[in-house]
Amino acid sequence: MALDGWMFIGFILILGVLAYIHRHKLATQKIVGNLIYITLYRSKVGINAMKSIARKLETPIKLATPVIIGFGFLGMALVSIEIVVSLYNLIMNPTTSAGVALVLPIKAKGVFFVPFIYWIISIFVVVVVHEGAHGILAAANKIRIKSSGLAALSILVPIVPAAFVEPDEKALRKSPSRSQLGVLAAGPMANIILAILLFGVITGITNPLADSAYKKDGLLITSLVDDNTLPAKSAGLTAGMIIKSVDGKPIEDLAGFQSVYKNKKPQDPIEMGVQETAGSDKMTTITTTLAENKDKKGEPYLGVFFDQSKHAIIDSWWVPVIEWINQLLVWIAAMNFGVGLFNLLPLGIVDGGRMLHVALHRFLTEQHANYTWAAVSGFFFFAVAGSLVISAIR
């Protein structure tokens, strides 16, 4: 097992020990009997800070609330369509990737792997931003915040750490629909906004700084699609090879490759100059015929995954530091974006589900609103669960 896997197991054990030690202060919300549940450790940490921010920014927050709600429902529609389309493609095409996956610091089938140190820092940022935004909007709408604290999603044992801000639910339900929707949409939208800002920092600052220390020298083949009928595998390409030219044109990076590849069609020939391993002088020429992309009809398909091949031109202490920071920002941005969108799904007790519940009660009778909400929530529960199960067993 990789080091990150052992670190993750150790982290779970620490959570379990802490839960045992502080059991008299813990609350448990069962989801599926004693199998799946959420454990909460309540405190008052951060509440005064949220109230202070809400007081200082009360006017701009109230002006921005309709925009937050509008984009929240737009995000709900987009992510709902994506989940449905993804599940359909997953069922119809075995090679399609699932639209949803568990994000964990362990390598396993159906799991999106994140190195442990990036994962734990990203989770911390995600939950602080998400729950802090809920708390600030609640305070701005004069809704009492009862508690804040740590939480863990448990499947028998604690697995996914989280944090929470707990507004007074009775006061929240009695507040106007606009206030309720603003509080609920604030968390996901804060995650998405932070992700967009971080992607700007990555694109404009940290990526260029990291790239300035290296010279690009081709495309490193990291892996191949496991299908012997596809061109890459049948032609003899293997992981570790570096593509240096395509159809006689030198290739330094992905943009250079795409400038040639974009003019290709299925059944077109492609000639690649390949360096057998990094640093090797041994070159070979591989010619093959492109296949058709099963997901995009009429598009060519090689069946290979790339990474940038490069060599250092600056030897300085700041290079690995900038690279590490850049990679951390990428993971923080990606996880904020993913968590923000997922929380907008009209699913159960996540923010999107509760937003839908509030909205339905504005337009339907209580009985019809509850039935509709249960049907939509149940559908997306099985859509998400189905995607995870199919992805795990394939």
Buried (B, 14 or more C-beta within 10 A) or exposed (E): EEEBBEBBEEBBEEBBEBBEEEEEEBEEEEEEEEEEBBBBBBEEEBBEBBBEBBEEEBEEBBEBBEEBBEBBBEBBEEBBEBBBEBBEBBEEEEBBEBBBBBBBBBEEEBBBBBBBBBBBBBBBBBBBBBBBBBBBBBBBBEBBBBBBBBBBBBEEEBBBBBBBBBBBEEBBEEBEEBBBBBBBBBBBBBBBBBBEEBBEEBEEBBBEBBBEBBEBBBBBBEEBBEBEEBBBBBBEBBEBBBBBBBBEEEBBBBEBBEEBBEEBEBEEEBEBBBBEEBEEEEEEEBEBEBBBBBEEEEBBBBBBBBEBBBEEEEEEEEBEEBBEBBBBBBBBBBBBBBBBBBBBBBBBEBBBBBBBBBBBBEEBEEEEBBEBBEEBBEBBBEBBEBBBEBBBEE
